[in-house]
Amino acid sequence: MMSDFCDDLIAAMSEAAAHAQGVGLMARVHITKVHDVRAIREELGLSQQAFASAYRIPLPTLKGWE
C-alpha cells in the first residue's frame, strides 16, 4: 500500500519537474479572478461589520482581504 503511494508521489514529482523544464505533457492552468472586496462592500453601502455579518465572514478575515 505504501509502495503504491510512493510510486504515485514519485511519478507526480517527475511530471512536475518535467513541466518546470518545459517538457512532457501539457498542464492545466487555472486563473482565479481576485475581486476588490472593499469596492463591493462600499458599493453596497455596508460597514465592514455589517458586510461580514451579512455574508458570515469573520471580521478579521474581511479586514485581511481589504
C-alpha positions in Angstrom: 0.0 0.0 0.0 2.7 2.4 1.0 4.6 1.4 -2.1 1.7 2.5 -4.4 1.6 5.9 -2.6 5.3 6.3 -3.0 5.2 5.3 -6.7 2.4 7.8 -7.3 4.3 10.5 -5.5 7.5 9.9 -7.4 5.6 9.9 -10.7 3.8 13.2 -9.8 7.1 14.8 -8.8 8.8 13.6 -12.0 5.9 15.1 -14.1 6.1 18.4 -12.1 9.9 18.6 -12.7 9.4 17.9 -16.5 6.7 20.6 -16.7 9.0 23.1 -15.0 11.7 22.3 -17.6 9.2 22.7 -20.4 8.9 19.1 -21.4 6.3 16.4 -21.0 2.6 16.7 -21.0 0.7 19.9 -21.0 -0.6 21.0 -17.7 -3.8 22.8 -17.0 -3.5 26.4 -15.7 -6.3 27.8 -13.6 -6.6 31.5 -13.2 -8.7 32.9 -10.5 -10.0 36.4 -10.6 -9.4 38.3 -7.4 -12.3 40.6 -6.6 -12.0 44.0 -4.9 -13.9 43.2 -1.8 -13.7 46.7 -0.4 -15.2 48.2 -3.6 -18.0 45.6 -3.5 -18.7 46.3 0.2 -18.7 50.1 -0.4 -20.9 49.8 -3.4 -23.4 48.0 -1.2 -23.1 50.8 1.4 -22.2 48.4 4.2 -19.7 48.8 7.0 -17.1 46.1 7.5 -19.1 44.7 10.4 -22.4 44.7 8.5 -20.8 43.1 5.4 -19.0 40.5 7.5 -22.2 39.7 9.4 -24.4 39.5 6.2 -22.0 37.1 4.5 -20.9 35.2 7.6 -17.3 36.2 7.1 -15.1 36.6 10.2 -14.4 40.3 10.6 -10.6 39.7 10.8 -10.8 37.8 7.5 -12.6 40.6 5.8 -10.1 43.1 7.1 -7.3 41.0 5.8 -8.9 40.9 2.3 -9.3 44.6 2.3 
